[in-house]
Amino acid sequence: MVTNTGFGWMGVGLLFMASFPVQASGLDLNRASVSDLAGVNGVGPVYAERIVLHRLTEGAFGSVDDLETVWGLDAQAIRRLRPHVAVHPD
């Protein structure tokens, strides 16, 4: 006789979750590549390159609000990016 304890599916779910890292808070502005940032809907390669260039020349972002200092990045682009990016602690 086989008894179903109800934990079989939970084990599969935990295995599945452990297989894929979850990034709930978005792309890290201090680690994301140009292609990562360009993949955000409505951002594109030009803004993505400006963000990465700014990071390389001016240093790490302290917060998402620092996007306002990126040359040529307008308020509309920042609004599109904000839900998808973050600055993660080291």
N, C-alpha and C positions, 0 to 999 in steps of 0.2 A: 504494500500500500504506500502510495506517495502522498505526502502531506505538503500542501502549499502554504508556506509561512508568510508569504506576501513580501519577502525581502528580495526576491530574485530580480525583479525589475529595478529596484533601488540600486542594487549592485551594478547593474548594467548602466544605469544613469550616472552613477558616480564614476565609473570607468570612462564613459563618454566625456564627462565634464573634465576629467583629469587629462584627457588626450588633447584638448584644445585650450590654449591659454585664453582667458577672458580679459578683454581690455575694455572695461565698462566706462572708463572715464575718457576715452578717446586717444588719438595719436599724440604722442609727446612731441611738442614743438622743438625740443632740444635733441631729439633723436630721429625724427621722421625724415625720410628722404624726399627728394623732389618728386619722385613717382608716387610715394605715399600721399603727399599733400595734393598733388595734381589729381589724384583719384577721388577727392572729395567733390561731390556734385557742385558744379558752378565755379570752382576755383581755377582749374586749368594750370598749364605748365608755367605761364609767365609769373603769376602770383606765387606759385610754389617755389620757383627759382629765386624770387626776391626774398621770400621768407628764409630760405636756406642761406642765401648770400648774406643777409642781415645777421643771421646767427653766427656765421663764420667770421664776419668782419667786426661785429659789435659785441659778440659774446652771447652767452646763454640768455634765454628768455626767463624772466622772473615770474611772469604770469601771462595769461592769455591777453590781458589788457595791453601788454607790450607790443602786440601786433599793430597798434596805432602808430608806432615809431618806424614801421617798415615803409620805405619809400614807395609811393605809388599805390599802396594798399588802401582802397577806399572803404567807407563805412559799410557799404553793401557787401563787399567781399568778406569783411570781418564778421558780419552777421551770419553769413553762410558758413564760415569756418567755425565759429564759436561752439556750436553743439558737438563738433567732431574732434576738437583738439583740447589739449590740457598741458600743463607743465607739471610733470611728475617729480617728486622728490628723488634725489639720488639714492 
